[in-house]
Amino acid sequence: MELHGTIASNLEAALASAVRLRGRPVYKETITYWNDLLHQARRARERRAALEDAKLAVLISRLETELADRSKRPA
């Protein structure tokens, strides 16, 4: 699937079209595109969350190390 712009901007455009076309016939290809876009967006959200979790883990580890180093030094 080729996107033009961000996933968010593509979702906004698809939503605007879906609202505008509510109650009207829509091409099967359009429905397929919207479903593919949703799939891509869900995958991007999962990857983003995983990256944030990894970043959080690194920050936690670094802070733990800093605190451990401080407890070894005399006050």
PyMOL commands that set and color helices and strands:
alter all, ss='L'
color gray80, all
select helices_A, chain A and resi 7-20+28-72
alter helices_A, ss='H'
color red, helices_A
deselect
rebuild
show_as cartoon
